[in-house]
Amino acid sequence: MRKLTAAWSVLAITVLTLAGLTPAAQAAPEDIKEVLGRIPGLTVVSENPAPAGYRFFKLTYTQPVDHRKPGAGTFQQRFTLLHKEFRSPTVAFTSGYNVSESPNRAEPTQIVDGNQLSMEYRFFTPSRPERPDWGRQLTIWQAAADQHRAVEAFKRIYPGKWLATGGSKGGMTATYFRRFFPDDVDATIPYVAPNDVINAHDRYNRFLAKVGDDPGCRSALKSIQRDVLTRRSEFAALAAADAAKNGYTFSIVGSADVSLEISVIDSYFAFWQYQKQADCATVPKAGAAASEIYAWFERVESLNTYSDQNLERYVPYYFQAAYQLGAPESYENYLRDLLRYPGANVSRTFVPKSVDIPRFDHLAMPDIDFWVKTQGKRLLYVYGENDPWSAEPFELGFGTKDSYVYTVPGGNHGSRISQLPAAQAAAATNTVRRWAGLPPVSAGVTTQSVPAGFPDFDADLTLQERPRL
């Protein structure tokens, strides 16, 4: 019996040591800020207010500009960390764009009530090399390697279960990370993640032609688009006044008129992306006062959406869409007789001419799709029935294990587990908890109770502004 007790004591000390905690630290846990200071390449920029029971940090982490050539230079990538406990599950979250500087929790973080490491996607400022080589350094593999290094570094202090998540482009990013580094996390929960595996197709257009259950709503949206393009000079004047007030310029797309036309085209897509079926009642009648219609567009899709100032933040996304990700074809044929720039609504239009885009990589997305269908495991996808980005979702295949796809009835680009029918929400919630090593919760409980100071939904999970994705 003594030998067994001694063996367990040695094992306990070993486990605690690997976790960065000694037996003494069990009684007096180390301070998370001090532990963070021991991660090579990590800088604690600041500690910021957080709800009771949590610590919230802004961080930077030194990453190679090219993971295949570690000696080619480095850049600083922005992170945030929401710390609860060293042994709690940890969620790696990315929006696929910039990182939020607020202590929000993604839905999986709420479900497991754990820590959250949030990462800014490379090339989104300020997480950009000083002399960027877009074609070599801004690829889905390089971004996945960023996440790999980060998760490996933080596993030194968080030895529990790890989950990866993100919404929209963040959901795509979480999937790509798992494809290239399948053993880094225990499971992945992507939200509203499109899978543009075939770039030359009309799957999105067929979806948009039938979206929703009210043909009258679709007709009203198309009528208001045609009305604006027919009365182009009226709306151009209103848009020009706003542009002057805000200092907008249009050198990337070529002119304010191009921006207006593409914005009108995209308004149909944008409406279904973020509005709900009930919002069909807000669509103005064709022929209404220009000010009324313009105000509606400001809520749905600003006619100045494609100004340089609005595009600047998202150039890395449009570059990736033009190079590897792919993008929906423009839903514009029914407007063809009113268009001055047919075919301009493509990703290349929104990237400055000074940025060279390599020839489109036709193998990147099929590779991801093939992996999901043949080797993916512990994947849980959530989509929205009316979200255009759900037109081409990730699909499970013969080789996918312990994985699930859920669709929120009538859901848009903000769809989440808690919006599913009760039985499905409970099943999805308990699947996530099982993957995190936690016991199930009772039916009807999809998240932990929200502590004071937390929003009940992570605003980063969906992007409430341009680009469409």
N, C-alpha and C positions, 0 to 999 in steps of 0.2 A: 504494500500500500504506500509505503514511503517513497519507493522508486516511482510509482505512478504519479504521486503528488509532485515530486521533484521534476519529473518530465513535463508535467503541465505548467509548472512555474517557469521553466526554461522557455516553453512555447509561448506563454503569455508575454514574457519579456521580449521575445523576438518579434511578436506581432506588434507590440507597442512601439518597439524601436523602429520597425519598418514604417509605422504610421507617423513617425516623428515625435512620439511621446514616450517618456520613460515612466516607470512605475511611480516615481515622485510626481511626474506631471499629471498622473491620473488624479491625484489629490488636488493639485494646483495646475490646471491645464495651461499650456503655453498660450501666449497672446497671439492671435492670428496675424497681427501686423508684424510681429517679430518673425514668425514663421515665413511669411511672404518675403521678408527681406533676405531669406536664405535661398530663394530660387534664383539661380544664375540667369542674368539678363532681364529680370523683372524689376520694375521700379514702381514703388507706391507713390503715385502722384498726389493723392489726397484721400482722406477718409471723410465721408459725407454722412449727413443724417440718414438714419434708417429706422424703420419701425422697431418697437421693443422686441428684443430677442434676436436681432440681426445686426450685422455690421456690413457697411457698404463702402467699397473702395473703388477709386478710379486708378487704373494701372496702365503702364506701357510695357511691352515685351519686345525684346530684340529678336527680329526674325531675319533670316537670309533673304536677300532680294531674289535669289535663285536657289532653290533647295537642291538642285542638281550640281550647283557650283557654289558651295558654302563660302568659299574665299572671295566671291565676287562682290562683297559688300553686304550691308545690313540696312534695315529700316525699323522704325518704331511703330508697332501695332497697338492700337488702343484696345483695352479690355475694361470691363467692370466686373467686380466680384460681389455677390450678395452672399455673405457667410452666415450660416446658422450654427452648424456643429461639424466637427472634423469627421464624424462617422456617419453623418447623414448622406443619403444619395446626392449626387451632384449632376446637374443638367448643364450641358454645353449648348449655349443658344447663340444663333446668329440670325439677323434679319436678312443677311446677304448684301446689306448696304452699310450705312454708318451704325455705330453703336449708340444706344440711348444712354444718357448720363443720369437717368432716374432709376430708383431702385424698384423697377417693375419686375413682375414674375411671369414668365410664360406659363401657359396652362399646365404642362407637365411638371413644372416646378411647384405649382400649387397642389397638384395631385399627390406628389411624393413629399411635399413640405420640406424641401431640401435646399442645398446650396445652388447657386447659379453663376456660372462663368459665361459672360457675354463677350463676343468677339466682333470687332469691326472687320469687314471684308477688305482684303488688300486692295490698294489703289483708290479707296474711298478716303478722301482727305479727312484728317492729316496722315492716315496710314498709307503713305505712298513714298516709294523711293525718290531720292532727289533727282536722279537721272533715269526715269522709268524707261524700260524696254517693254512696251506693251505686249508685243507678240510672244516674247519668251517668258515674261514674268507674270502676266495676267491670264492664267489658264485655270481650268477647274482643278487640275492636279496640284498646281502651286498653292492654291487656296486650301485644298484639303491637307496639304503638307503643313501649312500654318496651323490648322486645327490639331493635327497630329502632334506637333511639337508642344503646343499649349497643353493639350490634355495629358500628355506624358509628363510634363513638368508639374502639373497640378495634382496628378495622382500621388505625388510624393507626400502630399498633406491630406488628400481626400482618398483614402483607400477603399471606400465603399463602392456601391454600384454607380455606374455612369450611364446617362441617357443623352442623346443628341436630339435637338429639335430646332425648328425654325418655320416661319410661314412664308409662303410665296417663293421668292428667290431664296429665302432662308431655308425653306423646305427642300428645294432643289439642292442647295449647298449641303444640307445635312445628309441627303442621300448620296451625293458624290463623295463626301468624306467617308461614309461607311463603305462605299464600293472600293476605294483605294486603301483604306485602313480598317478592314472589317472587324478587327478584334479590339479596337481602341475603346469602344463603348459597348455596353450590354444590349442596348436597343436604340431604335431611332423612331421618332414620332414627327413626320413631316406634315405640315398643314398646307392645303390648297397649292400643292406643288405641281406645276405643269410638266409634262414629259414630251418635249418636242422632238421625238425620235425621228420623225420624217419631216424634213423641212419643206418640201414641195408638195403641198396637199391643201385641201379646203375643209378640213375637219372643223376648224373654228367657224368658218362661214356657215356651214350646215347647222352648227349648234346655234349661232346667232339668229339664223332665219326662223328658228322654232322655240327660242328660249322663252320661259315663262308660260303661263296658262291663259294669257289674254292677248289674242291677236290684235285687239284694238290698241293695246299699249304699244306694241311694236310699230303699228301704223302711225300712232301719234308721234313717236320718236323720230321716225323717218320723215314725217311731214314737217316737223320743226327744223330738222336738218336742211331740208330742201328750202324752207322759207328763209333761213339765214343766208344760204348761198345765193338765193334769188335776190335778196335785199342786201347783198354783200357790202355795198358802200355805206349803208347805215351802221352796220355792225363794225365795220372796219374803223369808222370814226370813233365809236365808243371804245373799241379796243386800243386805238391810238392814244386817246386821252388817258386811259389807264396806264399805258406803256410810258407815256411822258411823265406821268406823276410818279411812277415807280422806277424810272430810269432803265427800262427794258430796251435791249437791243436784239437784233435777230441775224447776226452774221453766220451762225452755225447752219441754220436752215435756209438762209438766203434772203428772207424778207418777212415782214409782218404778215403779208398776205399768205405766204406759205404756211406760217404758223396758224393763222386763222382757219385756213382750209383743212389742214390736218386735224386741228382741234375739233372741228365740226364732224369730220369723219369718225374720230375716235369717241365722240360723245355717246354714241350708241353702245359701244363696248363698255365705256366707263360707267354708264348708267347701271348696267346689269352687274358690273363688278362690285359696286359699292352700295347701290340703292336696293330697296326691297320692292316686291310686287306692289305693295300698298302705295309706294311713291309714284306709281303711274299716274295717280290723280294730280300730281304736281306739274305734269308736263303742260306747258302753255299751248294754247291753240295757235295754229299758223295764222299769221296776220295780226297777232297781238302786238301791243306797243313794244318797240325795240328795247326799251329800258327793262320791261318785264322779262322778255326773253333773255336778254343779256344777263340779268340777275340769276336766272335759272341756270344758265351755262356756267356762271361763276361757282355755283354749288356742285355742278356735275363735272364740268370740263371747261376750264377757263379758255377763252379765245386767245389768250396770251401764254398758253401752256408751254409753247416751244420757244420762248425767249432764251437768250444766252444764259441769263441769270437763273432761270428755272432748270435749264438743262445741265448746267455746269456740274451740279452735285451728282448727276446720274450718268455722266459720260462713261464711267467704267462698265455700268450695266449694258448700255447700248453697244459698246465695243464687244463685250462678251456675246451678246445676242447675235451680232453680225459675224462673229468668229467661230463660236462653238455652240452656244445655247439654242440658236434658232429663235424664231418669233412667229406669231400668227400672221397670216396674210391680211392685208387691209380689206375690211368689209366695206367696199365702196362702189361696187358695180351699179347699184340702183341710183347712185348720184353722178354717174359718169358724164351725163350731158351738162352738168353744172361745174365740173372740175376744171381748173386751170393747170393743175400739176398732178395728173393721174400717175400713180406708181411711185410718188414721192414718199409715201408713208411706209418707209422701211428703216431698219435700224441704222444703216449707213448714213442716212440723212442727219441723224442726231449726234454724230461724232465729228469733231472738228477735222477739217481737211489735213491739218498738220499731223494727225495721228494716223499712221499706216495700219491698215487692217489686213492681216494675212488672208490668204485664200480660205474659204469656209472649210472647217474641219468636219467632214461628213461622217467620220467614224466616232466622234466623241459621244454623242447622245445614244447611238445604237449600242455602244459598249456598256453604258450605264443601264440601259433598258434590258440588255441581255443578262447582265449580272443580277438585277432584281429578280428576273424570271427564273434564273437557273441556280443562283447561289444565295440570294437574299434571305435573311432570317431575322426574326424579331423586328419587323417593320410594321408601323401602324400609320396609315394614310387617312387624312380627313379632307373631304371635298365638300363643296356647296353645289346643290342642284342647279342653281341659276347663275353660278359664277362662270363666266366665259373661260377662265383658266382651267376649269374642270373638263373642258371639251376633249382634251387629250391627257388623261391622268396616267399615273403609274398603275400598271396592272400586274397582278401576281401570276406566276407561272408554275410549271410542273415541279421546278426545283426550289420554289420559295417555301420556307419553313416558318411555322409559328408566326404568321403575318396576317394583316387584316387591312381592308379598305372600307371606310364608312363614308356615307354621303348624307349631309344635312338636308332634309326636305325644304325646298324653297330657299336654301342658304346661299349667301353671297361670298365674297372674298374674305369675310371675317368669320367664316364657319369654324366651329370648334367642337370639342367632345361634348361639352355641357349643353349644346344645342341639339344634339341627337335625340331621337325618341328615347324614353326613359330606359327601356331594357337595353338598347344598344349603348347608351351613355354609361350605364352601370358596367356592362361587359367591357367596354373600352377602358374605362377607368381602372377596373380591377386587373386588366391585362397590363397596363402601365405599372401599376403597383406591384404586380407579380414580378415583372422584369426588374423592378427596383429592389426586390427582396423584401417587400412589405406585405402585410396581411390584407385581405380584401376589405372593402367597406360595404355598408348596407346599401340596398337599392335606393336610388335617388340622390346619393351623395357622389358628386363628380369632382369636387375639389375640397381641400381643407377649408375651414373657416378662415376668412380673410382678416388678418391682424390689422389693427388700426394703422393707418398710414400707407397701406397698399391699395392701389386700384384693383378692382376685381378682375381686370383683364389686362394683359400686357399689350400696350398700344403698339409695340414694335412687331407684334405677331403679324399684323397686316400693315400695309403702307397706305396711308390715307391721302396720298398725293402722288404726283407723277414720279416715275413712269407708270404705265398701266400695271406692270408686274410688281 
